[in-house]
Amino acid sequence: MQVQVSVIVAAYNDEHWLRRCLTSLKKQTLAALEVIIVDDGSTDGTAAICDQYCERWPHLFRVIHL
C-alpha cells in the first residue's frame, strides 16, 4: 500500500507526553498513514519510547535519531 499521509513528530526530551501522542496517531483510521518521529538527541527516555513504538508497529512508525 502506498503512503498517502506522512505525519512528522519532532521530539526532544518529551517522554512525559510522547506515548499519548503516538498512541493517538496509532488509533487513526487512515490505512495509508506513516508516522516519522525525529528524535533530536533527547537525553531522557524519549529515544527508548520511539524505538518501542517502531519495534511494535513497524508498518506505521519510523524513527530518525539525530
C-alpha positions in Angstrom: 0.0 0.0 0.0 1.3 3.4 -0.9 1.5 6.0 1.8 -1.0 8.9 1.4 -0.2 10.9 4.5 3.0 11.3 6.4 3.0 12.8 9.9 6.3 14.1 11.3 6.6 14.2 15.1 9.5 16.3 16.3 10.6 15.1 19.8 13.2 16.4 22.2 13.0 15.3 25.9 9.3 14.6 25.5 8.9 11.4 27.4 6.1 12.7 29.5 3.7 13.2 26.6 5.2 11.2 23.7 3.3 8.0 24.4 0.0 9.9 24.4 0.8 11.5 21.1 2.0 8.3 19.4 -0.9 6.2 20.7 -3.3 8.8 19.4 -1.7 8.6 15.9 -1.8 4.8 16.1 -5.6 5.0 16.6 -6.2 6.9 13.4 -8.3 5.0 10.8 -6.4 6.0 7.7 -4.7 2.9 6.4 -2.1 4.6 4.3 -0.6 6.6 7.1 3.1 6.7 8.2 4.5 8.4 11.3 8.1 9.6 11.2 9.4 10.5 14.6 12.5 12.7 14.7 14.3 12.4 18.0 16.7 15.4 18.2 19.2 14.0 20.6 17.0 13.6 23.7 18.6 12.9 27.0 15.6 11.4 28.8 13.6 8.3 27.8 12.3 9.7 24.6 14.6 7.6 22.3 13.5 4.4 24.1 9.8 5.2 23.6 10.4 5.9 19.9 12.2 2.6 19.5 9.4 0.7 21.3 6.7 2.0 19.0 8.8 1.3 15.9 9.5 -2.2 17.0 5.9 -2.9 17.9 4.3 -1.2 14.9 7.0 -1.2 12.1 4.3 -0.7 9.4 3.3 2.6 10.9 6.2 4.2 12.8 9.7 5.1 11.7 12.3 7.0 13.8 15.2 9.1 13.0 17.7 9.7 15.9 19.8 12.8 15.4 
